[in-house]
């Protein structure tokens, strides 16, 4: 069987289900593909790359689809985490999907966060799997106004993701896909630059809040 998973703070395109179902049917028998993402990223694909879809090693959790045979043997307790935590080379390989992956999984194992998607990401990595992405998004996350459980407030996230699919009818060709090294490298650099920017912005905002508290204290003396 196949399934489509959608978080409750998503606003989807009218073409969302048509896109998901078309891709799930088309790639069902391609065992290197572990899921279909309805989100996409605003980075530049190679000029010579003409396909509508591409592959990334990074999984997606906001809106996506998969098949029961890819999902059924996930180790949700990550009983082999010691193997990952004791191997820098394995951490580096896992983080080819983004430098945040290992540390987010580590936080989950240590009980600092409450998620399920990092266990899934680790599972897909071990299987040497990929997710299918479109050039456009078929959903928008409305949880970055502070209402989302794991999102917080983030005005910069709008530019991080690709725009919504612009056409009124679905015109996507689900041709066979192979990993493209240029795309994988460009995405990794794009994502890592973004998370570095967010971390720096967060640190600056915290410093400014502390400065404002100090100013307020002395103004009230």
N, C-alpha and C positions, 0 to 999 in steps of 0.2 A: 504494500500500500504506500501511499504518499500523503503528506500533510503539509499544511501551510500554517505558520506560527506568526502571530502579530501581537506586539505589545499594545496595551490599551491607551497609550497616549500618542498613537500614530494617526495621522490623517492621510488616507490613501487616495491614490489616483483612481478615477473610474475604470482605468485599464489594469489595475493592480492584479486582480484574480486572473484575467485573461493572460497577462504576461507570465504569472507564476505557473499556471497550468500548462501553458505552451512549453515553457522551459522544462518543467518537471517531466512531461511526456517525452520531450525530445532527448533529454540526457539521462533518462532512467537507466539505460544499459551501459553508460559510460562510467565505469566503476571508480575512476579517479576523481569524479565529481561527487562531492558530498552535500552540496546544497546550492540553492538559488537565492541570491540576495536581491531585495527590492530597493536597497540603498546603493548609491554609487558615490564616487569621490571626484572632486574638482581638480584633478591633475591632468596634465597633458599626455595623451596617448601618442605613440610614434606616428609620424606623418604617413608612413607607408602602411600602417595598420588600418584596414578598411572594414573589419568585422564589426557588427553591432554589439557583440558581447566579448568579454575577456575573462581570464582566470586570475584569481589571487589566492594565496595560501591563507589569508586572513578570513576568518568566518564572520558571519553577520548574525545578530540576535534580535534586532528590532522588528524586522519583517523578512521572513525567509521561508523556504520550503526544503523538504528533504524526503527521503524514502526510508521505510522501516528497516530495510536490510543494512543501511548505513548507521542507523541510530541504535539498533537493538543491543549492541554489545559495548556501549560506552561504560567505562569504569568511573562512576560518579564519585567514588571515594578517592580516586587517584592514588591507588595503592602503590604505584611505582614512582611517587613524587621524589623519593630519595635519590632515585637514579638521575632525575633532572637537576635537583638541587646540588648534587655533588659533581656535576659535569658542566664546566663553563662552555665547552664546545657545543653541548646539547642545548644549553640556554641560548647561545648565539644563533644556533640553527632555528630554534623555536621562534626567536625574536626577529627572524627575517620577515615575519608578518607584521612587525611593529615592535619597537623596543619596550613597549609597555606590557607585552603578553606575559613574560615570565613573572614579573613583579605582581601583576594582578592575580595570577594563579597562586602565587605564594601567599598573598593577602587572604585569598579564599581559603587555602589550606589552614592558615593560622587563625581563622575565624574573624578576621578584621573586616571582611565583607561577606555579603550573603547573595551569591550569584550562582548560576548554573552554566553560563556560556563559556567560562574559561575551561571547565572540564571538557566541554564539547570541542573547544579549540585545540586542546591538547590531544584529544582523541583523533581529530582530523589530521593533525600534524603527524602523529605516529603512523597513520595509515597512508601518509604521503598524498593526502587529498587536497582538493581545491574547491573553491566556491566560484560560481558563475556570477559575474557582475555585468550590468548594462552600462552604456555611456550616460544614461540618465537615471534619476530616481523615480520610483513609483510610489513614494510615500514621503511624508514630512513628520519629523518628531516635534510634537508640540510641548514636550516636557521640559524644554530648556528655559521656561519662564519661572522655574523653581518648583513646579508641581510634580515633576518626574522624580521617581524614587532615587535613581542613581545619577541624575543629570545635573542637578544644581541649576544655577543661572549662568548662561554662556551666550553672549551676543555674537561671539566670533564663529560659532558653529555653523551659521548660515552659509558662510563662504567656504567652509571646509567641504561641504557636500555638493555634488553635481546638481544642476537644476532639474525640475520635474520634466518628465517626458512631454514634449511640446505638441504632439499630434493628437487628433481626436480619435483616430483608429490606430490599432497596433500594427506597426510595420517593422517587425524585428525578425531577422533571419537566424534561426537556431542551427547554424552550421557547426560541424565538428570543431572542437577547440583544443589547442595545445598551449602549454605554458609558454609565455613570451618573456624572456629574460630581461628585456628592456623595460617592459611594463612592470614586472615584479620589482625591479630595482628602483624605478621612478616612484612607484607607490610607496615603497619603504622609505625613501628619502623624504617624500612629501609628508607622510604620516609622522615620521620622527621629527621633522622640522615643526610640524604643527603642535605636537605634544610638548616640545621644548618651549615653544612660544607660550602655550597655556600655563606651563609651570612657572615660567619667568613672570608672566602677568599676575599669577596667583600670589607669588612672593611679593611683588611690588604692591599689590592691593593690600596684603596683610601688613606690610610696613607702613603704608599710608594710614591704615586704620589705627595702628599703634601710635603714630605721630599725632593723629587727630585726638586720640584719647589723652595723650600727654598735654597737648595744647589746651584741651578742655579742662584738664585738671588744674593747670596753672592759671587759666582764666578765672576759675572759680575760687582761687585762694584770696 
